Amino acid sequence: MLTAKMLDARFSENYRQIRQAITPITHSESLRPPLPGLNPLHWLVGHVVVSRANFLTLLDVPSIWPWEICKLFIPGSRPTAESAAAIPFEALRHDLERTQKLLLAALARTGPDALAALHDERPLADHLLEYATHEAFHAGQITLLQQILTAGSTPDTTQHK
């Protein structure tokens, strides 16, 4: 059975990886898409924060952002000057850290019965594992984008190691 401690470890590793990748990035760098039509780092980090705000509600933690900000980073939204102006990259870093603290506190008080409780016909633990997997995918994207931004060029996708 999936435990709160296991979820804590997964989300903590995701957070560590994302935090390490975004620390050297400036606001202007965060707005630069890796390739035309792809989401920039700014949008991806905002998307992770929105995702966390969403699943934290399953743990009875209210969203840290109003809907007007959340909608800028949901699937199907596109990065714009409005989203970049809405939240500076440093604020995204701060809000990611805020969600980490809220998440760890919520998981610390979530016992086996709560994880087994059904939400939309599935145990809470299943929902949280799905979110952790979703976040791990984006943590990988964010790490790759940070490498592209700090290298100053796009990756050579024609070479395989």
PyMOL commands that place a pseudoatom at each C-alpha (Angstrom):
pseudoatom trace, name=CA, resn=MET, resi=1, chain=A, elem=C, hetatm=0, pos=[0.000, 0.000, 0.000]
pseudoatom trace, name=CA, resn=LEU, resi=2, chain=A, elem=C, hetatm=0, pos=[1.193, 3.484, -0.841]
pseudoatom trace, name=CA, resn=THR, resi=3, chain=A, elem=C, hetatm=0, pos=[2.024, 5.511, 2.260]
pseudoatom trace, name=CA, resn=ALA, resi=4, chain=A, elem=C, hetatm=0, pos=[2.241, 9.233, 2.970]
pseudoatom trace, name=CA, resn=LYS, resi=5, chain=A, elem=C, hetatm=0, pos=[5.970, 8.750, 3.583]
pseudoatom trace, name=CA, resn=MET, resi=6, chain=A, elem=C, hetatm=0, pos=[6.405, 7.282, 0.079]
pseudoatom trace, name=CA, resn=LEU, resi=7, chain=A, elem=C, hetatm=0, pos=[4.486, 10.185, -1.452]
pseudoatom trace, name=CA, resn=ASP, resi=8, chain=A, elem=C, hetatm=0, pos=[6.547, 12.643, 0.583]
pseudoatom trace, name=CA, resn=ALA, resi=9, chain=A, elem=C, hetatm=0, pos=[9.736, 11.104, -0.841]
pseudoatom trace, name=CA, resn=ARG, resi=10, chain=A, elem=C, hetatm=0, pos=[8.480, 11.303, -4.437]
pseudoatom trace, name=CA, resn=PHE, resi=11, chain=A, elem=C, hetatm=0, pos=[7.234, 14.882, -4.195]
pseudoatom trace, name=CA, resn=SER, resi=12, chain=A, elem=C, hetatm=0, pos=[10.397, 15.923, -2.333]
pseudoatom trace, name=CA, resn=GLU, resi=13, chain=A, elem=C, hetatm=0, pos=[12.572, 14.502, -5.108]
pseudoatom trace, name=CA, resn=ASN, resi=14, chain=A, elem=C, hetatm=0, pos=[10.460, 16.273, -7.740]
pseudoatom trace, name=CA, resn=TYR, resi=15, chain=A, elem=C, hetatm=0, pos=[10.801, 19.527, -5.808]
pseudoatom trace, name=CA, resn=ARG, resi=16, chain=A, elem=C, hetatm=0, pos=[14.565, 19.099, -5.376]
pseudoatom trace, name=CA, resn=GLN, resi=17, chain=A, elem=C, hetatm=0, pos=[15.028, 18.483, -9.087]
pseudoatom trace, name=CA, resn=ILE, resi=18, chain=A, elem=C, hetatm=0, pos=[12.844, 21.436, -10.130]
pseudoatom trace, name=CA, resn=ARG, resi=19, chain=A, elem=C, hetatm=0, pos=[14.371, 23.788, -7.561]
pseudoatom trace, name=CA, resn=GLN, resi=20, chain=A, elem=C, hetatm=0, pos=[17.903, 22.885, -8.646]
pseudoatom trace, name=CA, resn=ALA, resi=21, chain=A, elem=C, hetatm=0, pos=[17.007, 23.507, -12.298]
pseudoatom trace, name=CA, resn=ILE, resi=22, chain=A, elem=C, hetatm=0, pos=[15.266, 26.850, -11.813]
pseudoatom trace, name=CA, resn=THR, resi=23, chain=A, elem=C, hetatm=0, pos=[17.635, 28.452, -9.310]
pseudoatom trace, name=CA, resn=PRO, resi=24, chain=A, elem=C, hetatm=0, pos=[20.061, 29.904, -11.895]
pseudoatom trace, name=CA, resn=ILE, resi=25, chain=A, elem=C, hetatm=0, pos=[17.327, 31.082, -14.288]
pseudoatom trace, name=CA, resn=THR, resi=26, chain=A, elem=C, hetatm=0, pos=[16.397, 34.754, -14.600]
pseudoatom trace, name=CA, resn=HIS, resi=27, chain=A, elem=C, hetatm=0, pos=[12.898, 36.026, -15.338]
pseudoatom trace, name=CA, resn=SER, resi=28, chain=A, elem=C, hetatm=0, pos=[13.819, 36.925, -18.922]
pseudoatom trace, name=CA, resn=GLU, resi=29, chain=A, elem=C, hetatm=0, pos=[15.423, 33.514, -19.497]
pseudoatom trace, name=CA, resn=SER, resi=30, chain=A, elem=C, hetatm=0, pos=[12.336, 31.807, -18.096]
pseudoatom trace, name=CA, resn=LEU, resi=31, chain=A, elem=C, hetatm=0, pos=[10.221, 33.433, -20.817]
pseudoatom trace, name=CA, resn=ARG, resi=32, chain=A, elem=C, hetatm=0, pos=[12.314, 32.151, -23.722]
pseudoatom trace, name=CA, resn=PRO, resi=33, chain=A, elem=C, hetatm=0, pos=[10.731, 29.090, -25.386]
pseudoatom trace, name=CA, resn=PRO, resi=34, chain=A, elem=C, hetatm=0, pos=[13.213, 26.310, -26.233]
pseudoatom trace, name=CA, resn=LEU, resi=35, chain=A, elem=C, hetatm=0, pos=[11.762, 26.079, -29.746]
pseudoatom trace, name=CA, resn=PRO, resi=36, chain=A, elem=C, hetatm=0, pos=[8.970, 28.031, -31.460]
pseudoatom trace, name=CA, resn=GLY, resi=37, chain=A, elem=C, hetatm=0, pos=[5.578, 26.869, -30.217]
pseudoatom trace, name=CA, resn=LEU, resi=38, chain=A, elem=C, hetatm=0, pos=[6.875, 25.107, -27.093]
pseudoatom trace, name=CA, resn=ASN, resi=39, chain=A, elem=C, hetatm=0, pos=[6.110, 26.284, -23.574]
pseudoatom trace, name=CA, resn=PRO, resi=40, chain=A, elem=C, hetatm=0, pos=[8.873, 28.217, -21.822]
pseudoatom trace, name=CA, resn=LEU, resi=41, chain=A, elem=C, hetatm=0, pos=[10.187, 27.398, -18.375]
pseudoatom trace, name=CA, resn=HIS, resi=42, chain=A, elem=C, hetatm=0, pos=[8.002, 30.145, -16.856]
pseudoatom trace, name=CA, resn=TRP, resi=43, chain=A, elem=C, hetatm=0, pos=[4.838, 28.379, -18.014]
pseudoatom trace, name=CA, resn=LEU, resi=44, chain=A, elem=C, hetatm=0, pos=[6.063, 24.927, -16.907]
pseudoatom trace, name=CA, resn=VAL, resi=45, chain=A, elem=C, hetatm=0, pos=[6.898, 26.072, -13.388]
pseudoatom trace, name=CA, resn=GLY, resi=46, chain=A, elem=C, hetatm=0, pos=[3.566, 27.903, -13.159]
pseudoatom trace, name=CA, resn=HIS, resi=47, chain=A, elem=C, hetatm=0, pos=[1.855, 24.733, -14.368]
pseudoatom trace, name=CA, resn=VAL, resi=48, chain=A, elem=C, hetatm=0, pos=[3.519, 22.681, -11.610]
pseudoatom trace, name=CA, resn=VAL, resi=49, chain=A, elem=C, hetatm=0, pos=[2.372, 25.212, -8.998]
pseudoatom trace, name=CA, resn=VAL, resi=50, chain=A, elem=C, hetatm=0, pos=[-1.193, 25.095, -10.377]
pseudoatom trace, name=CA, resn=SER, resi=51, chain=A, elem=C, hetatm=0, pos=[-1.118, 21.311, -10.373]
pseudoatom trace, name=CA, resn=ARG, resi=52, chain=A, elem=C, hetatm=0, pos=[0.014, 21.321, -6.753]
pseudoatom trace, name=CA, resn=ALA, resi=53, chain=A, elem=C, hetatm=0, pos=[-2.657, 23.862, -5.833]
pseudoatom trace, name=CA, resn=ASN, resi=54, chain=A, elem=C, hetatm=0, pos=[-5.199, 21.554, -7.448]
pseudoatom trace, name=CA, resn=PHE, resi=55, chain=A, elem=C, hetatm=0, pos=[-4.242, 18.335, -5.688]
pseudoatom trace, name=CA, resn=LEU, resi=56, chain=A, elem=C, hetatm=0, pos=[-3.612, 20.049, -2.373]
pseudoatom trace, name=CA, resn=THR, resi=57, chain=A, elem=C, hetatm=0, pos=[-7.358, 20.696, -2.287]
pseudoatom trace, name=CA, resn=LEU, resi=58, chain=A, elem=C, hetatm=0, pos=[-7.741, 16.901, -2.031]
pseudoatom trace, name=CA, resn=LEU, resi=59, chain=A, elem=C, hetatm=0, pos=[-5.764, 17.221, 1.216]
pseudoatom trace, name=CA, resn=ASP, resi=60, chain=A, elem=C, hetatm=0, pos=[-8.021, 20.054, 2.453]
pseudoatom trace, name=CA, resn=VAL, resi=61, chain=A, elem=C, hetatm=0, pos=[-5.477, 22.785, 1.676]
pseudoatom trace, name=CA, resn=PRO, resi=62, chain=A, elem=C, hetatm=0, pos=[-6.968, 25.789, -0.152]
pseudoatom trace, name=CA, resn=SER, resi=63, chain=A, elem=C, hetatm=0, pos=[-5.396, 26.978, -3.396]
pseudoatom trace, name=CA, resn=ILE, resi=64, chain=A, elem=C, hetatm=0, pos=[-2.628, 29.543, -2.988]
pseudoatom trace, name=CA, resn=TRP, resi=65, chain=A, elem=C, hetatm=0, pos=[-3.687, 31.252, -6.238]
pseudoatom trace, name=CA, resn=PRO, resi=66, chain=A, elem=C, hetatm=0, pos=[-6.990, 32.711, -7.423]
pseudoatom trace, name=CA, resn=TRP, resi=67, chain=A, elem=C, hetatm=0, pos=[-8.534, 31.301, -10.588]
pseudoatom trace, name=CA, resn=GLU, resi=68, chain=A, elem=C, hetatm=0, pos=[-7.361, 34.337, -12.614]
pseudoatom trace, name=CA, resn=ILE, resi=69, chain=A, elem=C, hetatm=0, pos=[-3.747, 33.236, -12.084]
pseudoatom trace, name=CA, resn=CYS, resi=70, chain=A, elem=C, hetatm=0, pos=[-4.393, 29.475, -12.260]
pseudoatom trace, name=CA, resn=LYS, resi=71, chain=A, elem=C, hetatm=0, pos=[-5.997, 29.704, -15.690]
pseudoatom trace, name=CA, resn=LEU, resi=72, chain=A, elem=C, hetatm=0, pos=[-2.774, 31.154, -17.130]
pseudoatom trace, name=CA, resn=PHE, resi=73, chain=A, elem=C, hetatm=0, pos=[-0.972, 27.848, -16.498]
pseudoatom trace, name=CA, resn=ILE, resi=74, chain=A, elem=C, hetatm=0, pos=[-3.551, 25.119, -17.137]
pseudoatom trace, name=CA, resn=PRO, resi=75, chain=A, elem=C, hetatm=0, pos=[-3.339, 22.677, -20.041]
pseudoatom trace, name=CA, resn=GLY, resi=76, chain=A, elem=C, hetatm=0, pos=[-4.419, 24.348, -23.241]
pseudoatom trace, name=CA, resn=SER, resi=77, chain=A, elem=C, hetatm=0, pos=[-3.388, 27.819, -22.111]
pseudoatom trace, name=CA, resn=ARG, resi=78, chain=A, elem=C, hetatm=0, pos=[-0.575, 29.481, -23.966]
pseudoatom trace, name=CA, resn=PRO, resi=79, chain=A, elem=C, hetatm=0, pos=[2.160, 31.624, -22.446]
pseudoatom trace, name=CA, resn=THR, resi=80, chain=A, elem=C, hetatm=0, pos=[1.532, 35.313, -23.051]
pseudoatom trace, name=CA, resn=ALA, resi=81, chain=A, elem=C, hetatm=0, pos=[2.882, 38.657, -21.943]
pseudoatom trace, name=CA, resn=GLU, resi=82, chain=A, elem=C, hetatm=0, pos=[-0.099, 38.676, -19.542]
pseudoatom trace, name=CA, resn=SER, resi=83, chain=A, elem=C, hetatm=0, pos=[1.028, 35.475, -17.808]
pseudoatom trace, name=CA, resn=ALA, resi=84, chain=A, elem=C, hetatm=0, pos=[4.619, 36.693, -17.643]
pseudoatom trace, name=CA, resn=ALA, resi=85, chain=A, elem=C, hetatm=0, pos=[3.489, 40.019, -16.163]
pseudoatom trace, name=CA, resn=ALA, resi=86, chain=A, elem=C, hetatm=0, pos=[1.097, 38.305, -13.753]
pseudoatom trace, name=CA, resn=ILE, resi=87, chain=A, elem=C, hetatm=0, pos=[3.823, 36.487, -11.873]
pseudoatom trace, name=CA, resn=PRO, resi=88, chain=A, elem=C, hetatm=0, pos=[7.543, 37.251, -11.969]
pseudoatom trace, name=CA, resn=PHE, resi=89, chain=A, elem=C, hetatm=0, pos=[9.721, 34.133, -12.091]
pseudoatom trace, name=CA, resn=GLU, resi=90, chain=A, elem=C, hetatm=0, pos=[11.029, 34.794, -8.580]
pseudoatom trace, name=CA, resn=ALA, resi=91, chain=A, elem=C, hetatm=0, pos=[7.426, 34.730, -7.336]
pseudoatom trace, name=CA, resn=LEU, resi=92, chain=A, elem=C, hetatm=0, pos=[6.899, 31.380, -9.090]
pseudoatom trace, name=CA, resn=ARG, resi=93, chain=A, elem=C, hetatm=0, pos=[9.959, 30.023, -7.270]
pseudoatom trace, name=CA, resn=HIS, resi=94, chain=A, elem=C, hetatm=0, pos=[8.569, 31.316, -3.980]
pseudoatom trace, name=CA, resn=ASP, resi=95, chain=A, elem=C, hetatm=0, pos=[5.108, 29.852, -4.628]
pseudoatom trace, name=CA, resn=LEU, resi=96, chain=A, elem=C, hetatm=0, pos=[6.618, 26.486, -5.574]
pseudoatom trace, name=CA, resn=GLU, resi=97, chain=A, elem=C, hetatm=0, pos=[8.425, 26.495, -2.233]
pseudoatom trace, name=CA, resn=ARG, resi=98, chain=A, elem=C, hetatm=0, pos=[5.177, 27.476, -0.507]
pseudoatom trace, name=CA, resn=THR, resi=99, chain=A, elem=C, hetatm=0, pos=[3.352, 24.527, -2.060]
pseudoatom trace, name=CA, resn=GLN, resi=100, chain=A, elem=C, hetatm=0, pos=[6.175, 22.209, -0.985]
pseudoatom trace, name=CA, resn=LYS, resi=101, chain=A, elem=C, hetatm=0, pos=[5.807, 23.265, 2.637]
pseudoatom trace, name=CA, resn=LEU, resi=102, chain=A, elem=C, hetatm=0, pos=[2.025, 22.948, 2.480]
pseudoatom trace, name=CA, resn=LEU, resi=103, chain=A, elem=C, hetatm=0, pos=[2.290, 19.544, 0.810]
pseudoatom trace, name=CA, resn=LEU, resi=104, chain=A, elem=C, hetatm=0, pos=[4.728, 18.112, 3.347]
pseudoatom trace, name=CA, resn=ALA, resi=105, chain=A, elem=C, hetatm=0, pos=[2.606, 19.378, 6.238]
pseudoatom trace, name=CA, resn=ALA, resi=106, chain=A, elem=C, hetatm=0, pos=[-0.550, 17.906, 4.694]
pseudoatom trace, name=CA, resn=LEU, resi=107, chain=A, elem=C, hetatm=0, pos=[1.087, 14.547, 4.012]
pseudoatom trace, name=CA, resn=ALA, resi=108, chain=A, elem=C, hetatm=0, pos=[2.413, 14.438, 7.588]
pseudoatom trace, name=CA, resn=ARG, resi=109, chain=A, elem=C, hetatm=0, pos=[-1.156, 14.526, 8.884]
pseudoatom trace, name=CA, resn=THR, resi=110, chain=A, elem=C, hetatm=0, pos=[-2.561, 12.129, 6.275]
pseudoatom trace, name=CA, resn=GLY, resi=111, chain=A, elem=C, hetatm=0, pos=[-2.929, 8.614, 7.582]
pseudoatom trace, name=CA, resn=PRO, resi=112, chain=A, elem=C, hetatm=0, pos=[-3.657, 5.298, 5.847]
pseudoatom trace, name=CA, resn=ASP, resi=113, chain=A, elem=C, hetatm=0, pos=[-7.422, 5.696, 6.177]
pseudoatom trace, name=CA, resn=ALA, resi=114, chain=A, elem=C, hetatm=0, pos=[-7.370, 9.084, 4.464]
pseudoatom trace, name=CA, resn=LEU, resi=115, chain=A, elem=C, hetatm=0, pos=[-5.189, 7.707, 1.648]
pseudoatom trace, name=CA, resn=ALA, resi=116, chain=A, elem=C, hetatm=0, pos=[-7.639, 4.842, 1.163]
pseudoatom trace, name=CA, resn=ALA, resi=117, chain=A, elem=C, hetatm=0, pos=[-10.697, 7.129, 1.151]
pseudoatom trace, name=CA, resn=LEU, resi=118, chain=A, elem=C, hetatm=0, pos=[-12.422, 7.351, -2.216]
pseudoatom trace, name=CA, resn=HIS, resi=119, chain=A, elem=C, hetatm=0, pos=[-12.415, 10.545, -4.268]
pseudoatom trace, name=CA, resn=ASP, resi=120, chain=A, elem=C, hetatm=0, pos=[-14.217, 10.264, -7.594]
pseudoatom trace, name=CA, resn=GLU, resi=121, chain=A, elem=C, hetatm=0, pos=[-14.356, 6.480, -7.164]
pseudoatom trace, name=CA, resn=ARG, resi=122, chain=A, elem=C, hetatm=0, pos=[-10.584, 6.140, -6.663]
pseudoatom trace, name=CA, resn=PRO, resi=123, chain=A, elem=C, hetatm=0, pos=[-8.505, 6.128, -3.476]
pseudoatom trace, name=CA, resn=LEU, resi=124, chain=A, elem=C, hetatm=0, pos=[-6.843, 9.429, -2.599]
pseudoatom trace, name=CA, resn=ALA, resi=125, chain=A, elem=C, hetatm=0, pos=[-3.469, 7.664, -2.808]
pseudoatom trace, name=CA, resn=ASP, resi=126, chain=A, elem=C, hetatm=0, pos=[-4.106, 6.874, -6.496]
pseudoatom trace, name=CA, resn=HIS, resi=127, chain=A, elem=C, hetatm=0, pos=[-4.827, 10.525, -7.263]
pseudoatom trace, name=CA, resn=LEU, resi=128, chain=A, elem=C, hetatm=0, pos=[-1.694, 11.667, -5.428]
pseudoatom trace, name=CA, resn=LEU, resi=129, chain=A, elem=C, hetatm=0, pos=[0.471, 9.081, -7.190]
pseudoatom trace, name=CA, resn=GLU, resi=130, chain=A, elem=C, hetatm=0, pos=[-0.897, 10.265, -10.535]
pseudoatom trace, name=CA, resn=TYR, resi=131, chain=A, elem=C, hetatm=0, pos=[-0.022, 13.861, -9.630]
pseudoatom trace, name=CA, resn=ALA, resi=132, chain=A, elem=C, hetatm=0, pos=[3.466, 12.820, -8.474]
pseudoatom trace, name=CA, resn=THR, resi=133, chain=A, elem=C, hetatm=0, pos=[4.047, 11.056, -11.799]
pseudoatom trace, name=CA, resn=HIS, resi=134, chain=A, elem=C, hetatm=0, pos=[2.738, 14.066, -13.733]
pseudoatom trace, name=CA, resn=GLU, resi=135, chain=A, elem=C, hetatm=0, pos=[5.040, 16.325, -11.757]
pseudoatom trace, name=CA, resn=ALA, resi=136, chain=A, elem=C, hetatm=0, pos=[8.057, 14.029, -12.293]
pseudoatom trace, name=CA, resn=PHE, resi=137, chain=A, elem=C, hetatm=0, pos=[7.465, 14.283, -16.053]
pseudoatom trace, name=CA, resn=HIS, resi=138, chain=A, elem=C, hetatm=0, pos=[7.501, 18.077, -15.830]
pseudoatom trace, name=CA, resn=ALA, resi=139, chain=A, elem=C, hetatm=0, pos=[10.552, 18.022, -13.539]
pseudoatom trace, name=CA, resn=GLY, resi=140, chain=A, elem=C, hetatm=0, pos=[12.405, 16.260, -16.357]
pseudoatom trace, name=CA, resn=GLN, resi=141, chain=A, elem=C, hetatm=0, pos=[11.197, 18.840, -18.878]
pseudoatom trace, name=CA, resn=ILE, resi=142, chain=A, elem=C, hetatm=0, pos=[12.232, 21.689, -16.598]
pseudoatom trace, name=CA, resn=THR, resi=143, chain=A, elem=C, hetatm=0, pos=[15.685, 20.195, -16.111]
pseudoatom trace, name=CA, resn=LEU, resi=144, chain=A, elem=C, hetatm=0, pos=[16.148, 19.836, -19.859]
pseudoatom trace, name=CA, resn=LEU, resi=145, chain=A, elem=C, hetatm=0, pos=[14.954, 23.395, -20.497]
pseudoatom trace, name=CA, resn=GLN, resi=146, chain=A, elem=C, hetatm=0, pos=[17.351, 24.734, -17.875]
pseudoatom trace, name=CA, resn=GLN, resi=147, chain=A, elem=C, hetatm=0, pos=[20.214, 22.946, -19.626]
pseudoatom trace, name=CA, resn=ILE, resi=148, chain=A, elem=C, hetatm=0, pos=[19.155, 24.438, -22.962]
pseudoatom trace, name=CA, resn=LEU, resi=149, chain=A, elem=C, hetatm=0, pos=[18.862, 27.936, -21.499]
pseudoatom trace, name=CA, resn=THR, resi=150, chain=A, elem=C, hetatm=0, pos=[22.181, 27.848, -19.685]
pseudoatom trace, name=CA, resn=ALA, resi=151, chain=A, elem=C, hetatm=0, pos=[23.962, 26.337, -22.708]
pseudoatom trace, name=CA, resn=GLY, resi=152, chain=A, elem=C, hetatm=0, pos=[22.571, 29.148, -24.844]
pseudoatom trace, name=CA, resn=SER, resi=153, chain=A, elem=C, hetatm=0, pos=[21.482, 26.905, -27.689]
pseudoatom trace, name=CA, resn=THR, resi=154, chain=A, elem=C, hetatm=0, pos=[18.946, 24.280, -28.574]
pseudoatom trace, name=CA, resn=PRO, resi=155, chain=A, elem=C, hetatm=0, pos=[19.864, 20.608, -28.209]
pseudoatom trace, name=CA, resn=ASP, resi=156, chain=A, elem=C, hetatm=0, pos=[21.138, 18.572, -31.137]
pseudoatom trace, name=CA, resn=THR, resi=157, chain=A, elem=C, hetatm=0, pos=[18.375, 16.020, -31.538]
pseudoatom trace, name=CA, resn=THR, resi=158, chain=A, elem=C, hetatm=0, pos=[20.113, 14.229, -34.412]
pseudoatom trace, name=CA, resn=GLN, resi=159, chain=A, elem=C, hetatm=0, pos=[22.747, 12.613, -32.186]
pseudoatom trace, name=CA, resn=HIS, resi=160, chain=A, elem=C, hetatm=0, pos=[22.056, 9.655, -29.884]
pseudoatom trace, name=CA, resn=LYS, resi=161, chain=A, elem=C, hetatm=0, pos=[24.311, 8.550, -27.087]
for i in range(1, 161): cmd.bond("trace and resi %d" % i, "trace and resi %d" % (i + 1))
show_as sticks, trace
zoom trace
